[in-house]
């Protein structure tokens, strides 16, 4: 990435939010209800549900790490983190969870394992970790909806780059969604994932709508042109940042909604 590209990122973040608004205002936005809700955790009971679904999901794939996830982690309570919880509308049972952590005051989790490349340094980032999905046929939909909640939050918070780490072959799902390799050809052992090698990928938020539209991507309709009222981020307080990323300018908090 060229150095002068960094100067345009703030504009891109606003452009992405503008694309979302234009789709709504032009009548291209449709509404779709889901069999589950996605909300920001704000009570101990909700956090325990998120921890339970997280631990169960990791137990199926990474049993050794799952043993360490039976209780809430310090980052679940961090002021720059929020935990999403997906719950069945029928019986309130948890069906998915994700934690989002920004670098508003300190580095994201990946930075404890590897130095960021220059093009990501001093940018506004949010990292998704501890993704956990219940077993069953609806799992893929739950995952995509949680990723949409991550994207909507990032737009509202003026995040420039969404960052994820994934093990092969799950990494291909993010590559298909137009995420970019942060360390091409490498997998990175991550301290917060029991040093299991992961591929690290990043997604430029502000240009997402345009990039999806340019390739007629199936995510375009779902992410940009469909309103999901069951995604409720109204408890996620976000504050736009000044530049550079970690020089925080405190402003009035805004509420996010899908």
N, C-alpha and C positions, 0 to 999 in steps of 0.2 A: 504494500500500500504506500502511495506517495505521501510525503509529509504534508503537502498542502491539502490532501483529502480530509485531514482531521479538521480543518477549519470549516468544512461544510457539514459536519455531522449534526451539529445542533439544528441547522436548517432542515436536515433530513428527518429528524425526529418530529419536528412540527409538521413536515409534509406528510408523514405517515398518519398522524392523527387527523390531518385535514382530509386525506383520502377516505378515512373512515367516516368522517362527518359528511363528505360529499356523497358517498354511497347512500347514506341515510336520507339526506335532504333531496336527492334526485329521484327518490322512489324506488331505487334499485335494491334497497334493503328489505329482506324478508324476515319473518319471525319464525322461530322453531322452538318448540318445547322439548325438554329432555326428561327422561325417566328418573333423573337424579339432579340434585342441586350442587353447586360449588360455591362455598363461602370461605371467608377468612376466619380461621380459628381465633376465638377471643375468650374462651372459658376453659377451665381445666378439664371439664368433661369432654369438650370437643377435642382438645389436645390428646387426651387418652384414646379417643377413637382413632385419631390420626396415627398415633404411635402403634396401636394394635394392628391396623391395616398395613403400616410400613413394615413392622416386624414380621408379619405373616408373609408378605411378599418377598422379603429378603430371605426368609427361611427356605423358600422354594428354590432360590437360585444361588444364594451366597450364605449358607448356613453359619459359617464361622463369624461373619459380620453380623448376622441376625441376632446372635447371642448378646451383642453389645447394644442392641437397639430396643431392648425391652422397656426402657424408661425414656422419658424426654431427654433430649440432648441440650447442652448449654445454648447452642445456636437456635433452638426453638424459641428461646426467650430473648434473643438478641434484638436490640432496638432497630437494627437494620434488616431484620428478617421477618417474614410472615409465612405462616403455614396454611396451605389450602386443604380443605376437606370436602370430598365429594360424598354425598349421602343419598341413599335411595329415597325417592319421594313416597314410595309405598309404605316402608316400615322404618325409615330413618337409619338403616344400617349403613356403615361406612363402606364405600366401594372404591375409594382412591384418595391419594394424598400427594402433595408435593410441597417442598419448602423452597422459598425464593429468598436469596440473600443478596443485597446490593453492596457495592464498595463505597457507600456514602461516607463512612467514617474509617473503615479499615478494609484490608484486602479480602477478596472472596476466597472460598475454601481452596480452590485450585492453586492459589498463590503460595500455599503452604508446602506445595510439592514441586513446583516448577516456576521459573521466572517467565513472566509474560513477554511476548514479542513486542518490539517497539510500537507497532501499529495499534496495540491494545492498551498500552500504558497511558495513564492520564485520560482515560475515557470513562464514561459512566456505564458501568456494567451491572448486570444482575445474573446470578448463577442459580440454576435450578438443580436441587439435590434431593435425595431421599424420596424419589418417586416410587410410589407403591400402589399397585392396582389389585383389586380382588380377582380371584379366579372366576372364570365364566366367559360366556360369549360377548358380554358387553364391555369387556376389558379394553379393547382397542378404542371404542368410542370414548370411554372415560379418559383414557390417556390423551386423546386428541383434544378433548374439551379442557383438560387441565393445562395443556400446552397453549390453548387459546387464552385461558385466563392469565397465563404467564405473559403472553404477548400483549393483551389488553393492559395489564398492569404496567408493563414496560413502556408502552405508548404514553400512558398517563403520567408516569414518573419521569418521562424524558430520558429513559435509558437508551444508550446508543447501541450497546451490544448485549444480546442474550447469550449466555454461555452455558454449555452442558458438557458432561463427560459420559460416554457410553462405551460399553463393552461390545466387541463384535459378536454377533452380527447386528445387534440393535442399533449400532451406529449408522447403518445404512438408511434407517428410517429418517434420521435427521439430515443426512446427506440428500435424500430425496426431497426434503422440505426446503432445500437450498441453504442449509448451514454450510459453513466454510471450515476446512481443516485449520486449526490453529498451529499445529505442528505436523506438517504434511509428512506422511509415511511413518509416523512415530505413534506409539502408544506410551502413555505416561503412568507409572505406578503412583497412585494417589493415596496420601496418608489417611484421608478421611474415608477411604474405601479399602482399608486393610492392605494397602499397597498393591492392590490388584491393578494391572495395566488397563488403562482406558484410553480411548481416542477422545481428544478434546476438540470441540467444535464451537463456532461462534456464528451469530446471526445478526446482521445489521437491521435494526428495528425500523428506522425511518424510511428505508427504501423497500420494505417488504411488500407493500401493496402493489407497487409498480413492477417489482421483479416477478411476483406471482402472475400478474396480469400479462406481462410480456411473453411468458411461456405458456399461457393458458393453463396454469397450474390448478389442479382440483382443490387445493387449499384456498384459492382466492375467494370462491363463493362462500365457503364455510367460515373463513376467518374475517373477511372484509364485508361481505354482502349479506350476512345472516346475523340477525340479532338473537341472542339466547338469553332471555330474561332469567333463566335458572342459574346463570353465572352472576353472582352477586358479590362485587368487590367493595361494597359500600363501607366496610370496616377497615379498608386498606388506606390509611392516610399516606398521601404522597406529597413530596415537596420538590418542585423543580430545582435543579442544582445550578450553581454558577460554575464557571470553568476556572481552574481545572477540576477534575472530578471530585477530589477529596478536600477541596476548599469550599466548605459548605456555606451556602447563603440561605439562612433560615427565612422562609416565607410562610404566608398563611397556608394552612393545609387544605388540600382539595380532596374531594371524594371521587372515587372511581366507580363507574358502573359499566356493565356490558352493553 
